[in-house]
């Protein structure tokens, strides 16, 4: 009987279940990490676009002594393969100023979430 079992080829059901369990454990570890890195990459893309907008606005202000709410006027082009964000330049209309801020006509750049 022992020689008959050795002649059979393939995997037993127990071996297959162990492999599936190992793959499941690895997936529960890998998927949250992947999602975290994906969110971090999206945040980095948004930050780099905001820095580019800020730099372009500063350069425009240095040349024209004022700000503008048109991306084409400041020469801003979106970075990244897809345009997953909506950016808008405009007056923040803060109402009350934060501590240390004395100019009520300051412009603000902000971002609201990502998808």
Secondary structure, 3 states (H helix, E strand, C coil): CHHHHHHCCCCCHHHHHHHHHHHHHHHHHHHHHHHHHHHHHHHHHHHHHHHHHHHHHHHHHHHHCCCCCCHHHHCCCCCCCCCCCCCCCEECCCCCCCCCCCCCCCEECCCCCCC
